[in-house]
Amino acid sequence: MTSVSETAPAPSPVPPRAARRSLLRTHHGDVFDDPYDWLRVKEDPEVIAHLEAENAYTDARLAHLEPLREALFQEIKGRVQESDLSVPTRRGDWWYYGRTVEGSQYGLQCRAAVASADDWTPPVLDPAVPVPGEQILLDGNVEAEGHEFFAMGAFGVSDDATRLLWSTDFEGDERYTVHARDLQTGETLPDEIPGTSGAFFTPDGAAVIYTTVDESWRPDTLWLHRIGTPVTDDVQLFHEPDERFWLGAGITRSRRYLVIGVGSSITSEEHLVDLDDLTAPPRVVWPRREGVEYSVEHAVVDGRDELLILHNDEALDFELVAVSATAPQGARRTILPHTPGRRLLDVDAFRDTTVVAYRFEGLERIALMDPATGALDELGFDEPLYSAGFGGNPEWAAPFLRLGYGSFVTPSTVYDLELATRTLHLRKRQPVLGGYDPADYGQRRDWAVAPDGTRIPVSLVWKRSFGEPGAEPRAVHLYGYGSYEHSIDPGFSVMRLSALDRGVVFAVAHVRGGGEMGRQWYEDGKLGQKTNSFTDFVACARHLVDAGVTSPDRMVAEGGSAGGLLMGAVANLAPELFRGILASVPFVDALTTILDPSLPLTVIEWDEWGDPLHDPEVYAYMKSYTPYENVRDGVAYPSILAVTSLNDTRVLYVEPAKWVSRLRDAGADDVLLKCEMVAGHGGVSGRYNSWRERAFELAWILDRLGAAGA
């Protein structure tokens, strides 16, 4: 006889229902009842119990995807060369590089001595062959022992190569504790500095310069700590009282100056301190002026001690000028005049050359520049879509410059540019195991048309064996961000291959609010024009449907952080266009957050979103689009997965928790919340953990796309 328990189907899991507790918020005569704001008190056991119930519900709803998640994890793992080494970078008399070891979550930081003073060709390292004279400076696995979460912040070695500095975070809240070690004896020094946001050695290694944060977690104070002295004796070098401004600092490549920078989203001010007298009063380069941004680079041009300054003073896309390092507020010598549509991004000065990065026609370009004349020698690349940039060049007088390159189909590549011959030397291309061939994949750029007639770029990448996108409707994974002038440039992803190999087309909607098409592109997607970001994304989705690339029942959208705000807004604007929406650490309760200046980063964010606390028009505009307050009852929302972290200090977990509860109130029946209970804004720590986290998300995406069994 068969029992009932053997034949009855398992009961469907029941979604958690957070209690509704009326909380009236009144601003500018508008009253809003927020029944779920009590969820922000994470010390409340009831809040933790609710989040754990959400996790249990998500686990139960997605239990059927466990085999796919495991398969995806194994695919990712199988494509990665787990024991690997980075290309060594020369600093002083040492080659510095990173090492990963199969089975280990975290990397090792290592070094080996150069062969001679003229040795500028990095050694080709084989993971299977011991490196002669290798020194392991720091093992992240040792640092992480006994902790569920581990992230490293600062890492550096003194110029004389005798001392190591590093900082650690074991919570995910981005508050780091600085440590120091004597590399000659291996002794960890008693100096320990908690609560920092950034840190580095003075060139002689005798002191540490570091920043601390205020109650809103804004870096606001710069300190000098002399090794071997109590932290209570540390000297304050600079304090920024204005709550709208962040503080940062660094040392010029020439090792001449400490540069102290303060900046908001739209205004900056930089100060110089001679490194031979760090306690001298900082000298302002240009006094701050609302709306003027600039950055400073020290250079020696024809024997003159100059500062190269990128600025946007009456130059929307920035121009480059030179001023005397001893009289920076004096006469300006224009090197690269403002050219509309050519967004100057960065300038790096070396003894024998100067490098400029700029954005033109949707791609970042890099060029060597004569700082005396402004003549540019742009580096050319064969692919129509790519990313390229200089980085990892600490030496003032190196004959080679390190360059990174990649595209949607070309794995991350490291070149060294030989200055004397302008020759690119390939140092390493990211290995992709399993027989990856870039020729098997295609990439292209389409153009959608926004409601106001603006053409919006859309990048696509696909596997060629499934045919050109548009031949017939395919599954599409559409990604977007669109804030802070941050550009989503072409980049390779091992994890993405699992979707491409199942026939999915990956697409990026380069919406306004990002920086892909220059500074105006950003200006047209912020403050009172923020909704352009949302309507641009919808236009890109409709373009893909109209062009026959996909259909609404075969398209999933994804975005994170400010891109999560984009996802929430799009869900309200055009729910019928998507089969699913993945929102990672989503900024979906934006108005509540931006109204509260006591929360981390709020005042700083007013330059990006507006100040709804004091301006009724900004309040009304934000309320018109913020996702949580615009959830509509009775709407057929697509499947939604919101992913967050309990210790995230940038976008608090309460935002997606409230949003998910409100969506369920509105009748959305396929809404899930996954909250990492030990993690920060970037998710879990450890490479295997992060691969599993992405496998979890990819499995959900593929399931929604109908490609899980492909």
Salt bridges, closest charged atoms under 4 A:
ASP30 OD2 - LYS623 NZ 2.79
ASP34 OD2 - LYS658 NZ 2.58
ASP37 OD1 - ARG40 NH2 2.86
ASP37 OD1 - LYS658 NZ 2.85
GLU46 OE2 - ARG21 NH2 2.73
GLU54 OE2 - HIS50 NE2 3.38
GLU54 OE2 - ARG664 NH1 2.89
GLU66 OE1 - ARG69 NH2 3.05
GLU70 OE1 - ARG692 NH1 3.01
GLU75 OE2 - ARG502 NH2 2.71
GLU82 OE2 - LYS77 NZ 3.50
ASP84 OD1 - LYS428 NZ 2.71
GLU134 OE2 - ARG99 NH2 2.73
ASP159 OD1 - ARG91 NH2 2.64
ASP159 OD1 - ARG255 NH2 2.88
GLU174 OE1 - ARG650 NH2 2.82
ASP191 OD2 - HIS225 NE2 2.60
GLU192 OE1 - HIS179 ND1 3.54
ASP214 OD2 - ARG218 NE 2.98
ASP220 OD2 - HIS239 ND1 3.71
ASP234 OD1 - HIS225 ND1 2.70
GLU240 OE1 - ARG288 NH2 2.72
ASP242 OD2 - ARG244 NH2 2.99
GLU269 OE1 - HIS271 NE2 2.93
GLU269 OE1 - ARG288 NH2 2.88
ASP274 OD2 - ARG283 NH1 3.52
GLU290 OE1 - ARG244 NH1 3.34
GLU293 OE2 - ARG519 NH1 2.86
GLU297 OE2 - ARG253 NH1 3.18
ASP305 OD2 - ARG256 NH2 3.01
ASP305 OD1 - HIS298 NE2 2.38
GLU306 OE2 - ARG304 NE 3.06
GLU306 OE1 - ARG333 NH2 2.81
ASP313 OD2 - ARG289 NH2 2.66
ASP313 OD2 - ARG332 NH1 3.89
GLU319 OE2 - HIS311 NE2 2.91
ASP348 OD1 - ARG253 NH2 3.26
ASP352 OD2 - ARG351 NH2 2.92
GLU361 OE1 - ARG365 NH2 3.83
GLU364 OE1 - ARG359 NH2 3.80
ASP377 OD2 - ARG422 NE 3.19
GLU378 OE2 - ARG365 NH1 3.70
ASP416 OD1 - ARG402 NE 2.50
ASP416 OD2 - ARG427 NE 2.90
GLU418 OE1 - HIS425 NE2 2.68
ASP446 OD1 - ARG444 NE 2.85
ASP446 OD2 - HIS543 NE2 3.24
ASP452 OD2 - ARG512 NH1 2.86
GLU468 OE2 - ARG444 NH1 2.92
GLU485 OE2 - ARG343 NE 2.81
GLU485 OE1 - ARG519 NH2 2.96
ASP489 OD2 - ARG359 NH2 3.00
ASP501 OD2 - ARG79 NH2 2.97
ASP501 OD1 - LYS463 NZ 3.41
GLU516 OE2 - HIS510 ND1 3.08
GLU523 OE2 - ARG519 NH1 3.69
ASP536 OD1 - ARG512 NH2 2.83
GLU558 OE1 - HIS477 NE2 2.66
GLU558 OE2 - ARG694 NH1 2.94
GLU576 OE2 - ARG542 NH2 3.31
ASP589 OD2 - LYS658 NZ 2.59
ASP611 OD2 - HIS614 ND1 2.67
GLU629 OE1 - ARG25 NH2 2.94
ASP633 OD1 - ARG662 NH2 3.08
ASP648 OD2 - HIS681 ND1 2.68
ASP665 OD1 - ARG17 NH1 3.55
ASP665 OD2 - ARG20 NH1 2.65
ASP670 OD1 - ARG61 NH2 2.66
ASP670 OD2 - ARG704 NH1 3.39
GLU676 OE2 - LYS674 NZ 2.39
GLU697 OE1 - ARG694 NH1 2.73
ASP703 OD2 - HIS64 NE2 3.70
ASP703 OD2 - ARG704 NH2 2.87
